[in-house]
Amino acid sequence: MIVIRYSDGAGQEGVLLSVQGEMMRIAGKGSDDVLEFRLIHGKWVSENCEVVTFEFPLAIFEAIGIAPSGKETSLAAPVAEVQPCAGEVFIN
């Protein structure tokens, strides 16, 4: 399980389907759509040009024998600002 966190604070649960190069595909919970995210200048960006972060519950890492140190309950990717785009992403 993974949580996609959008810049407005909204979150969506999903299942990671694949990571290939600079593309990540996630099956959104309760949706028939597959969500695609691209890594652009070190930030994950949605199909709607919104920078997102991903939260992975620590149980995933514990299950495979890798447990990060600390008392955190999840791991999150860094956040950045992004300007609206039309075909091209501009990261501030």
PALO-800824 format. One record per residue (C-alpha): residue in three letters; x, y, z. Coordinates in steps of 0.5 Angstrom, whole numbers, plus 2048, in hexadecimal, padded with zeros to 3 digits. Layout:
REM PALO-800824
ALAXYZ;...
//
This chain:
REM PALO-800824
MET800800800;ILE8028077FE;VAL7FF80E800;ILE8008137FA;ARG80081A7FE;TYR7FE8207F9;SER8008277FB;ASP7F98297FD;GLY7FA824803;ALA7F581F800;GLY7F7818800;GLN7F68127FC;GLU7F780A7FD;GLY7FA8067F8;VAL7FE8007F6;LEU8058017F3;LEU8047FD7EC;SER80B7FF7E9;VAL8118047E9;GLN8158047E2;GLY81A8097E2;GLU8178107E3;MET80F80D7E3;MET80B80A7E9;ARG8058077E8;ILE8008067EE;ALA7F98037EE;GLY7F58087F2;LYS7F08057F7;GLY7E98057F5;SER7EB8077EE;ASP7EB8037E7;ASP7F08087E5;VAL7F88077E5;LEU7FB80D7E8;GLU80280F7E4;PHE8078147E7;ARG80E8167E4;LEU8148187E8;ILE81681F7E5;HIS81C8237E8;GLY81C81E7EE;LYS81481F7F0;TRP80F81A7EE;VAL80981E7EA;SER80281B7E9;GLU7FF81B7E2;ASN7FC8227E4;CYS8038257E5;GLU8028257EC;VAL8088237F1;VAL80681E7F5;THR80A81A7FB;PHE8098127FD;GLU80880F804;PHE80A808805;PRO80880580B;LEU80E80280F;ALA80A7FC80F;ILE80C7FB808;PHE8147FB80A;GLU8137F7810;ALA8107F280C;ILE8167F1808;GLY81B7F280D;ILE81D7F980C;ALA81A7FE812;PRO81D805812;SER81F808818;GLY81B80D81C;LYS81480D81F;GLU81180F818;THR80A80B816;SER80C80D80E;LEU81180F809;ALA80F815805;ALA8138187FF;PRO81581F7FF;VAL8108247FD;ALA81182A7F8;GLU80D8307F4;VAL80B82F7ED;GLN8078347E8;PRO8018327E4;CYS80382F7DE;ALA80182D7D7;GLY8058287D4;GLU80B82A7D8;VAL80D82A7DF;PHE8108307E3;ILE81382F7EA;ASN8158357EE;
//
